[in-house]
Amino acid sequence: MRESEADVRRAGPLTYRGKAVPDTTTDQRLLDQRGPAEWVHTDPWRVLRIQSEFVEGFGLLSEVGSAVSVFGSARIKPGNPYYALGETIGGKLVEAGYTVITGGGPGMMEAANKGAKQAGGTSIGLGIELPFEQSLNDYIDMGVTFRYFFVRKTMFVKYSQAFVVLPGGFGTLDELFEAITLVQTGKVTKFPVVLVGTEFWGGMFDWIRKTLLVEGLVSPNDPELMYLTDDPDDVIETIRKAHVDMARRQFEAGRVEEEGERIHDAERADP
């Protein structure tokens, strides 16, 4: 039995039939200013918000060049030795030619942004909407505040060539293990993850080696995905060396591929 035009409604990629056919068209609902506002909190509308956050983030960060993300607690105050360490690392990253990206908040994030700005570099903050007020710190040249954690995490991973992890709590641990998991599973090209503070992070390293590794819950080389140090110069040298090694491997891989293509072409040309 053939459907009548009244029994079917096509709205873009959507098809409605029978009782599901809406009483109004999409244009009518768009242009009608009356009615409840709950629609802005529906899942389809959230998809557009998520999309807009990706667009804004990509637009902000697409031309920043080589960058390092610095993580750490928002609760550490100026005057704390860790805060001073964060300033020093932020400055040294700039001197080494890197843009500094943080979560944009206070504490260790502010310290790294401050060090970067005072060194004359580019200082970026990627904030997050929280139940309590936390504005972007005053040492940021460019910043954006996200609604969704997963969009923000994508920006950290996509536009950083290394992670520096200073002492912090649950948020810092979340970012750290997100990065390590992506590296471990090959979802991102291996890049250096440097933890600063041997006394602070030492217990976690011991637990990984003496519990996770012994129980067979991680691979033998997995603990080596993180490097632990107290020395800001060692942080920079570790990142620099890792990037030099990666560039060399990429160059050698390119040479091997080029030689393979040359041999293949020669074999095809040989009668």
C-alpha positions as CSV (number, residue, x, y, z in Angstrom):
1,M,0.0,0.0,0.0
2,R,1.5,3.3,-1.1
3,E,1.9,6.0,1.5
4,S,0.2,9.4,1.0
5,E,2.1,12.6,1.3
6,A,0.3,13.2,4.6
7,D,1.5,10.0,6.1
8,V,5.2,10.7,5.6
9,R,7.5,13.7,6.4
10,R,11.1,14.0,5.4
11,A,13.1,16.6,7.3
12,G,16.7,16.5,6.1
13,P,18.1,13.0,6.8
14,L,15.2,12.2,9.1
15,T,12.0,10.4,8.0
16,Y,8.7,10.5,10.0
17,R,5.7,8.3,9.3
18,G,2.2,8.1,10.6
19,K,1.7,9.3,14.1
20,A,5.3,10.3,14.4
21,V,4.9,13.1,11.8
22,P,5.3,16.4,13.6
23,D,2.6,19.1,13.5
24,T,5.1,21.8,12.4
25,T,8.1,22.0,10.1
26,T,11.6,22.6,11.2
27,D,11.5,26.2,9.9
28,Q,8.3,26.9,11.8
29,R,9.9,25.7,15.0
30,L,13.0,27.7,14.4
31,L,11.2,31.0,13.7
32,D,8.5,30.6,16.3
33,Q,9.9,32.5,19.4
34,R,7.1,31.2,21.6
35,G,7.1,28.1,23.8
36,P,9.4,26.6,26.4
37,A,13.2,27.0,26.4
38,E,14.0,23.5,27.5
39,W,15.0,22.6,24.0
40,V,18.4,24.3,24.5
41,H,19.2,21.5,27.0
42,T,18.4,18.6,24.8
43,D,21.0,16.1,23.5
44,P,20.8,17.3,19.8
45,W,21.5,20.8,20.9
46,R,24.4,19.6,23.1
47,V,26.0,18.0,20.0
48,L,26.1,21.5,18.4
49,R,27.7,23.0,21.5
50,I,30.3,20.2,21.5
51,Q,31.0,20.9,17.9
52,S,31.4,24.6,18.5
53,E,33.9,23.9,21.3
54,F,36.0,21.8,19.0
55,V,35.9,24.5,16.3
56,E,36.9,27.2,18.8
57,G,39.7,25.1,20.3
58,F,41.1,24.2,16.9
59,G,40.9,27.8,15.7
60,L,42.8,29.0,18.8
61,L,45.5,26.4,18.8
62,S,46.1,25.5,15.2
63,E,49.0,27.9,14.7
64,V,50.7,27.9,18.1
65,G,53.7,25.8,16.8
66,S,55.6,23.5,19.1
67,A,53.9,23.5,22.6
68,V,54.2,21.7,25.9
69,S,51.3,21.3,28.3
70,V,52.0,21.8,32.0
71,F,49.7,20.2,34.6
72,G,49.5,20.7,38.3
73,S,47.3,21.6,41.3
74,A,45.1,24.7,41.4
75,R,45.5,24.7,45.2
76,I,49.2,25.5,45.5
77,K,49.8,29.1,46.4
78,P,52.5,31.6,45.5
79,G,55.3,31.2,48.0
80,N,55.2,27.4,47.9
81,P,58.5,25.9,46.5
82,Y,56.5,24.0,43.9
83,Y,55.0,27.3,42.6
84,A,58.5,28.7,42.1
85,L,59.4,25.5,40.3
86,G,56.5,25.9,38.0
87,E,57.5,29.5,37.1
88,T,61.0,28.3,36.4
89,I,59.9,25.5,34.1
90,G,57.5,27.8,32.3
91,G,60.3,30.2,31.6
92,K,62.7,27.5,30.5
93,L,60.2,26.0,28.1
94,V,59.9,29.4,26.4
95,E,63.7,29.7,26.2
96,A,63.8,26.3,24.5
97,G,61.3,27.5,21.9
98,Y,58.0,26.1,23.2
99,T,54.6,27.6,23.7
100,V,53.3,26.8,27.2
101,I,49.7,25.5,27.6
102,T,48.0,25.0,30.9
103,G,44.5,24.4,32.3
104,G,44.4,28.2,32.7
105,G,43.5,28.2,36.4
106,P,45.4,29.3,39.6
107,G,48.1,27.4,41.4
108,M,50.7,25.5,39.3
109,M,48.9,26.4,36.1
110,E,49.3,30.1,37.0
111,A,52.9,29.6,37.9
112,A,53.8,28.0,34.5
113,N,51.8,30.7,32.6
114,K,53.5,33.4,34.6
115,G,57.0,32.0,33.9
116,A,56.2,31.7,30.2
117,K,54.9,35.2,30.0
118,Q,57.7,36.8,31.9
119,A,60.2,35.0,29.6
120,G,58.5,36.7,26.6
121,G,56.8,33.6,25.2
122,T,53.2,32.6,24.3
123,S,51.1,31.6,27.3
124,I,47.9,29.7,26.7
125,G,45.1,28.6,29.1
126,L,42.4,26.0,28.4
127,G,39.9,26.5,31.2
128,I,36.9,24.4,32.2
129,E,33.5,25.3,33.5
130,L,33.2,24.1,37.1
131,P,30.5,24.3,39.8
132,F,32.6,26.8,41.7
133,E,34.1,29.9,40.1
134,Q,37.6,29.6,38.6
135,S,38.5,32.2,36.1
136,L,41.5,32.2,33.8
137,N,44.6,33.5,35.4
138,D,46.2,36.9,34.6
139,Y,49.2,35.5,32.8
140,I,47.5,34.2,29.7
141,D,47.9,35.6,26.2
142,M,45.2,33.4,24.7
143,G,42.5,31.4,26.5
144,V,39.3,29.6,26.1
145,T,36.9,28.0,28.7
146,F,35.3,24.7,27.8
147,R,32.1,23.2,29.0
148,Y,33.2,19.6,28.3
149,F,36.3,17.9,29.8
150,F,36.7,15.5,26.9
151,V,36.9,18.4,24.4
152,R,39.5,20.1,26.6
153,K,41.6,16.9,26.8
154,T,41.6,16.6,23.1
155,M,43.1,20.0,22.8
156,F,45.9,19.2,25.3
157,V,46.8,16.0,23.4
158,K,46.5,17.3,19.9
159,Y,48.5,20.5,20.2
160,S,51.2,19.4,22.7
161,Q,54.5,17.8,21.9
162,A,55.1,16.9,25.6
163,F,53.5,16.9,29.0
164,V,55.1,18.2,32.1
165,V,53.3,17.1,35.3
166,L,53.9,19.0,38.5
167,P,52.4,18.0,41.9
168,G,48.6,17.9,41.8
169,G,45.5,16.0,42.8
170,F,42.7,14.1,41.1
171,G,42.6,16.5,38.0
172,T,46.3,16.2,37.5
173,L,46.2,12.4,37.9
174,D,43.3,12.3,35.4
175,E,45.3,14.2,32.8
176,L,48.5,12.1,33.5
177,F,46.9,8.7,33.2
178,E,44.9,9.8,30.1
179,A,48.1,10.7,28.4
180,I,49.9,7.6,29.5
181,T,47.0,5.4,28.3
182,L,47.0,7.0,24.9
183,V,50.7,6.5,24.5
184,Q,50.6,2.9,25.8
185,T,47.9,2.0,23.4
186,G,49.4,3.7,20.5
187,K,46.6,6.2,20.1
188,V,49.1,9.1,20.0
189,T,52.7,9.1,18.8
190,K,54.9,8.5,21.7
191,F,55.9,11.8,23.3
192,P,57.7,12.6,26.5
193,V,55.7,12.7,29.8
194,V,57.9,14.3,32.5
195,L,56.9,14.2,36.2
196,V,58.5,16.8,38.4
197,G,59.0,16.1,42.1
198,T,60.7,12.8,43.0
199,E,59.5,13.0,46.6
200,F,55.9,13.7,45.6
201,W,55.6,11.2,42.7
202,G,58.1,8.6,44.0
203,G,55.5,6.5,45.9
204,M,53.4,6.2,42.8
205,F,56.4,5.1,40.8
206,D,57.2,2.5,43.4
207,W,53.6,1.2,43.4
208,I,53.6,0.9,39.6
209,R,56.8,-1.1,39.6
210,K,56.2,-3.2,42.8
211,T,52.5,-3.8,42.3
212,L,51.3,-3.3,38.8
213,L,54.4,-4.7,37.1
214,V,54.8,-7.6,39.5
215,E,51.2,-8.6,39.1
216,G,51.6,-8.5,35.4
217,L,49.0,-5.7,35.0
218,V,51.4,-3.5,32.9
219,S,54.0,-4.4,30.4
220,P,57.7,-4.4,31.4
221,N,58.4,-1.2,29.4
222,D,55.3,0.7,30.5
223,P,56.9,2.4,33.6
224,E,59.5,3.9,31.2
225,L,56.7,5.9,29.5
226,M,57.2,8.4,32.3
227,Y,60.4,10.2,33.3
228,L,60.8,11.5,36.9
229,T,63.1,14.4,37.9
230,D,63.5,17.4,40.2
231,D,65.7,19.5,37.9
232,P,64.1,22.0,35.5
233,D,67.0,21.8,33.1
234,D,66.6,18.0,33.1
235,V,62.9,18.6,32.1
236,I,63.9,20.6,29.1
237,E,66.8,18.3,28.1
238,T,64.5,15.2,28.3
239,I,61.9,16.8,26.0
240,R,64.5,18.1,23.6
241,K,66.3,14.8,23.4
242,A,63.0,12.9,22.8
243,H,62.1,15.3,20.0
244,V,65.5,15.0,18.4
245,D,65.3,11.2,18.6
246,M,61.8,11.2,17.1
247,A,62.9,13.5,14.3
248,R,65.8,11.1,13.5
249,R,63.6,8.1,13.5
250,Q,61.1,9.8,11.2
251,F,64.0,10.8,8.9
252,E,65.4,7.3,8.8
253,A,62.0,5.8,8.2
254,G,61.5,8.2,5.3
255,R,64.9,7.3,3.9
256,V,64.1,3.6,4.1
257,E,60.7,4.2,2.4
258,E,62.4,6.3,-0.3
259,E,65.0,3.6,-0.9
260,G,62.3,0.9,-1.0
261,E,60.4,2.9,-3.6
262,R,63.6,3.4,-5.7
263,I,64.3,-0.4,-5.7
264,H,60.7,-1.2,-6.5
265,D,60.8,1.3,-9.5
266,A,64.0,-0.3,-10.7
267,E,62.6,-3.8,-10.5
268,R,59.5,-2.7,-12.5
269,A,61.7,-1.1,-15.1
270,D,64.0,-4.2,-15.4
271,P,62.6,-6.3,-18.3
